[in-house]
Amino acid sequence: MFEVNENYTRVSEFVIVGFPGLHPSFNQLVAWLFFFVYVITVVGNILLVVLFALERSLQKPMYIIMLSLALSDIGVCTVSLPKVIARYWWDDAGISFYTCLIQKQFIHYFGTLTSLIMMTMAMDRYLAICFPLRYTQLMTNRTMSLLTALSWVSAMIVPGITTIQTSQMPFCGPNRIIHFYCNTVSMNQLSCADISSQSTVSVSLSMFVLFLPFSFIVFSYVNIIVSVMRMANAQGRVKTFSTCATQGCIILIYYIPRFVVNATPINPNLTMTPDLRIGLTLLHSLLPPLVNPFIYCIRTKEIRAFLAKWTNRGQSNAHHKPCIHPIAC
C-alpha cells in the first residue's frame, strides 16, 4: 500500500507540541487555564446529568438530547485536555503511538457525535414548532432514545475508517504533533510515505460528517423561522426566536471554525498559522462544552424551577435544624 523502505523503524512515541509560538514562560498559565476549563466543564455537565436523573419532569425528548450532549461534552474534554494539561504543567509531552491512535479515534468520535446530536436537536425543534399538534406523537421518549442511541453508535464509523488508515501508515522520522492532541491531519502529516489519496479520503469523510448534519440543521431552522414569522402572537414569536437563538449560537460557534479548519488543507487559497489553526480548534472543541450547562440552566424554565426548588429546600433545612438539647427547646 505504501512505498517505503522495509527496514525502517517505526516511531514508537509522538510529542505533543501544543502552541508552537507560545513562550515557555506562559506554560503554567496555559496549564491552569486548561485545568479550570476542564473542571468547570465536567462539573457543569455532571450537574446537568444529575438533574436529568433526579427530576422526572425533565425526562422528555428535548432533555434526552441535552443529556446526550452533556455526556458527549464530558467525553471530548476528558479525551483532549488531561494530556495537554500535563504537557504544560509538567512538560510531559510524550504520548505512545497506540495511545495517540486511541486519542485520535475518540477526538473525532465525539466531534462526529456532537454534530449528530445537534442535528437531532434541530429535528426536535423543527417538529415542535412546525408540527406542534403532532409533536407528541412523532417525538416520544422512545423515539428520541432510539435516535440518540443510533447517533452514539453510528458516530464511530467514520473515525474508525480514518483510524484504520492511519494505523497502516509508516511513521519513520518526525514525531512532533503540532497540535494540543492527536488528530488525523496532524498524524498523517508525519507519515514518511505518499498519503495524498488517504488524506483526500480523510478530508472528504470529515466534510461529509460536517455537511450532512449542518445541511439538515439549516433546513430545520429556515423552516422554523418561516413558521415563527407566520405566528399572529408577537409574544410567542419573541419567545420562540429567543429559544432558537440560543441553540443557533452554539451551533454556529461549533460549525464555522470547524469548517474553516477542515477546508484549509484542500484549498490552497486558505492558509493559516499553526497557532491560529489550534486556536480555532480550541474554540469549536472547548467553548460549546464549557458554556452549554450555563446556557441551558439559565434559558430552560424547568431546569431553573428545579434549581430554585432545590435551593429553597436547602435554605429551609438550614433554618429548621433539629434541636439537639430538648431542655433548651
HELIX and SHEET records of a PDB file:
HELIX    1   1 PRO A   24  PHE A   26  5                                   3    
HELIX    2   2 ASN A   27  LEU A   54  1                                  28    
HELIX    3   3 ARG A   56  LEU A   58  5                                   3    
HELIX    4   4 PRO A   61  TRP A   89  1                                  29    
HELIX    5   5 PHE A   97  CYS A  130  1                                  34    
HELIX    6   6 TYR A  135  LEU A  138  1                                   4    
HELIX    7   7 ASN A  141  SER A  154  1                                  14    
HELIX    8   8 ILE A  157  SER A  167  1                                  11    
HELIX    9   9 THR A  184  ASN A  188  1                                   5    
HELIX   10  10 SER A  196  MET A  229  1                                  34    
HELIX   11  11 ALA A  234  ALA A  263  1                                  30    
HELIX   12  12 THR A  264  ILE A  266  5                                   3    
HELIX   13  13 PRO A  274  ARG A  299  1                                  26    
HELIX   14  14 LYS A  301  HIS A  319  1                                  19    
SHEET    1   A 3 GLY A  94  SER A  96  0                                        
SHEET    2   A 3 GLU A  13  ILE A  16 -1                                        
SHEET    3   A 3 ARG A 176  ILE A 177  1                                        
END                                                                             
